Amino acid sequence: MNRSDGGGKGTGGGVRGAAGGANLLALRSHNAALVLDLLRTAGTEGISRLELAERTGLTPQAVSKITGRLRGEGLATEAGRRASTGGKPRTVLRLVPGAGHALGVHLDRDELRAVLVDLDGTVVAERRAPLDLGAGAETVLAGVARSAAELATEALRSPGAEGLLPPGAGGLRAAAAGGLRAAAADGPGSPTEDALRTPAAEGPGASASKEQARGVRVPGGRASGEGRESPVAEGARSAGGALGAVPTLLGLGVALPGPLDHGRGVLHRVTGFPEWDGYPLRDALERRLGVPVVVDKDTNAAALGLAVRDGGGGGGAGGSFAYLHLGTGLGAGLVFGGGVHRGARTGAGEFGHQVLQLDGPPCTCGARGCVEALCLAAVARGDLAEAARVLGTGAANLAGLLDIDQVLLGGRTVAAAPEAFVHGVAAVLDTRARREGGHDGAVPVRLAPGGTRAVAEGAAQLLLAPLFGRGDGG
């Protein structure tokens, strides 16, 4: 049965009918996301309206309405004509990648990496800078604002544009913000009404942050009224505040070590940096930058990026995999049925803190004998074979518990010696498979695509993926 633009659901699923409580706007947004995703995956060759209707289950009239809106907003354009089996040639449409952009920032314990990507997920520009995650909120936020402003203004501002949004870009940004807010509101730890405000309504230049006014502890910072901001912070705030006027910029995704509350954008006791506990990073950045912000764990962001990447090795849209990230720490991003699994309290994936050795060496999390502590200790003494064996033991536990399709390895430590880790982890999983028997063999182990910027690219997908109905970015 065909569906209209305003009712039912496309073949992508995920939206209930009117009886299930979904409103007209949500249904239309869902159907538009289905069409946008097909335009994106079609690439430069494009796709016809008839094909869009066949693949979404929408009526041709609904597809014409949706594509008409997308063309009017500058998100889609004609890609030529294609011969048909009868009648006149069909007009083929394609996505306009440059019609929207997202910033992705990876806050590691000792460095910041930022990327700017277009709607296709292609990296347009990149920045990398040293960072001390324990230097305090003011320093860290100033670094994010500075890198984001440099990337966006240099890559996206055109001479004489004066920061005005092109036709349709403002609506796309509003759709991104609305979709992210709705996803967060429906998820665990729903934000309060105060947290759901539009960033621009308060203005990026607000001099006193709400977390200080409420007495929330700010790492390395002062309470409101104890003096003016430092010149560095004032300069970064001024630069970051210009982001709201940058053409086509949808917002900023930030990924960093956990644990944290993804739904509210609030950090918990970040491993090794407990002083961040309770800090509302999302709200602080939105006030400073004036654009929508999404915060997630580094491993979840990377896993999302892999799940939406064409040919990303995730076993297809319905596949499952574990992304194991070994860098300055160790964690996992879990994908089931094509979507990131964050858990009831968005705390899933603390893979590095499963205990392998009782009374083992102390870990920065406060426990002893964690996979992370054992693995990083082996790396520090140059014993990569032992590090891979420890990582493989943890991966085998995970594979046995969840029965995943494959294991993907990433992070800068893995990138420095990919063969040692892939072969070492695979050897442990192979030994387990032989011990258990069966005919399916060991869970495959592969190097994750994206290299050392996979987390930053995944952070950008926290903004982009929901626009295409791919994954749960918000």
Protein Blocks (a to p, Z undefined) as FASTA:
>chain_A
ZZdfkgcjdfkgoiacfknopafklmmmmmmmmmmmmmmmnomnopafklmmmmnopafk
lmmmmmmmmmmnopaccebjcddfedjddddddddfklpccddddddfkbccdddddfko
pafbdcdddddfknojklmmmmmmmmmmmmmmmmmmcghklopacehklmmmmmmmmmmm
mmmmmmghiacfklmpcfklnopabfbdfklmnopacehiacehiaccdfklmmmmmmmm
mmmmgghiabdcddddddddfknopacddehiamlgopafklmmmmmnopacddddfklm
mmmmmmmpghklnnpjkbccdddddffbccddddeehiacebjnopghilmlccfbghia
cdfkopahiaklmmmmmmmnopaklmmmmmmmmmmmmmmmnopabdcdedjklmmmmmlm
mmmmmmmmmmmmmmngpjkbpadddddehijmlmmmmmmmmmmmmmnopajfZZ
